[in-house]
């Protein structure tokens, strides 16, 4: 897919799904490109993608951890791109997110784990 924003400078991290990429920039914004339905289009959550410190991808979706410990997801819904069912658990205090093939797990600062996806 076409990269619509400049990623020639200011990128601090890069993550991938099987069909898309996400770059975290030094201002906390995220630039995505690749297959639109498999993580390459983050327009639906663009307003939420500020203050991002880390992004992880699975086969078809991304999860971004923000500086205050909340998580934003996008990509194929059933593969973790839709985290609505656990939104309350992902609103704060997440220290790390890891990816399985079609799911994510978030480690919270209290030591609990939240999972979503297939």
Wavefront OBJ file of the C-alpha trace (Angstrom):
o trace
v 0.000 0.000 0.000
v 0.898 3.620 -0.379
v 2.522 5.489 2.506
v 0.551 8.715 2.817
v 2.747 10.326 5.468
v 6.478 10.915 5.731
v 8.367 8.100 7.448
v 11.811 9.190 6.275
v 12.573 10.718 9.691
v 11.398 10.716 13.282
v 10.413 7.034 13.416
v 11.211 5.326 16.736
v 9.568 1.903 16.267
v 8.117 -0.216 13.473
v 5.703 -3.149 13.737
v 4.096 -5.404 11.146
v 1.168 -7.675 10.472
v 1.412 -10.157 7.611
v 0.027 -7.476 5.282
v 0.716 -4.032 6.792
v 3.160 -1.877 8.732
v 2.849 0.656 11.547
v 5.528 3.209 12.417
v 5.574 5.067 15.731
v 7.032 8.554 15.368
v 8.910 10.518 18.013
v 5.860 12.750 18.578
v 3.760 9.703 19.587
v 1.786 9.567 16.345
v 1.417 6.417 14.234
v 1.673 6.041 10.461
v 0.223 2.891 8.858
v 0.347 1.446 5.368
v -0.360 -1.814 3.566
v -3.563 -3.810 3.187
v -6.362 -1.504 4.355
v -8.484 -4.161 6.085
v -5.557 -5.966 7.704
v -4.029 -3.099 9.679
v -2.831 -0.774 6.935
v -5.646 1.730 7.486
v -5.874 3.251 10.977
v -8.187 6.149 10.046
v -11.007 4.900 12.318
v -8.769 5.256 15.383
v -6.492 8.077 14.193
v -7.871 10.511 16.800
v -6.890 8.017 19.530
v -3.368 7.414 18.209
v -1.499 10.135 20.090
v 1.012 9.481 22.839
v 1.795 6.016 21.493
v 4.976 4.435 22.838
v 4.763 0.910 21.407
v 2.853 -0.980 18.697
v 2.631 -4.744 18.243
v 1.125 -6.621 15.314
v -0.300 -10.098 14.929
v -1.239 -11.714 11.614
v -4.048 -9.250 10.782
v -4.288 -6.501 13.462
v -2.325 -3.996 15.550
v -2.437 -2.946 19.202
v -0.837 0.316 20.355
v 0.134 1.043 23.950
v -0.105 4.710 24.874
v 1.987 6.655 27.363
v -0.730 6.507 30.029
v -1.140 2.744 29.718
v -4.240 2.578 27.532
v -4.478 0.428 24.394
v -5.874 1.235 20.929
v -6.536 -1.535 18.371
v -7.304 -1.720 14.659
v -7.222 -4.193 11.775
v -9.264 -7.347 11.271
v -11.858 -7.264 14.033
v -11.995 -10.949 14.943
v -8.190 -11.100 15.183
v -7.961 -8.470 17.903
v -8.543 -5.351 15.827
v -11.747 -4.837 17.789
v -11.138 -4.746 21.546
v -14.577 -3.372 22.505
v -15.363 -6.312 24.817
v -12.320 -5.545 26.987
v -12.188 -1.767 26.464
v -12.623 -1.048 30.184
v -9.704 -3.331 31.046
v -7.520 -1.621 28.425
v -8.334 1.962 29.444
v -5.324 2.305 31.772
v -2.453 0.558 33.554
v -1.290 -1.665 30.677
v 2.486 -2.120 30.745
v 2.928 -4.482 27.787
v 1.005 -6.099 24.930
v 2.106 -9.271 23.169
v 0.621 -10.871 20.073
v -0.416 -14.375 19.164
v -1.366 -15.258 15.599
v -4.944 -13.939 15.878
v -5.122 -12.495 19.401
v -3.429 -10.184 21.880
v -2.621 -10.353 25.588
v -2.076 -7.254 27.721
v -0.091 -7.323 30.952
v -1.431 -4.846 33.486
v 0.664 -3.161 36.165
v -1.259 -5.053 38.886
v -0.036 -8.357 37.428
v -3.264 -9.424 35.710
v -3.534 -10.355 32.031
v -6.324 -9.369 29.613
v -6.798 -11.240 26.318
v -8.906 -10.594 23.223
v -9.182 -11.866 19.634
v -9.559 -15.437 18.338
l 1 2 3 4 5 6 7 8 9 10 11 12 13 14 15 16 17 18 19 20 21 22 23 24 25 26 27 28 29 30 31 32 33 34 35 36 37 38 39 40 41 42 43 44 45 46 47 48 49 50 51 52 53 54 55 56 57 58 59 60 61 62 63 64 65 66 67 68 69 70 71 72 73 74 75 76 77 78 79 80 81 82 83 84 85 86 87 88 89 90 91 92 93 94 95 96 97 98 99 100 101 102 103 104 105 106 107 108 109 110 111 112 113 114 115 116 117 118
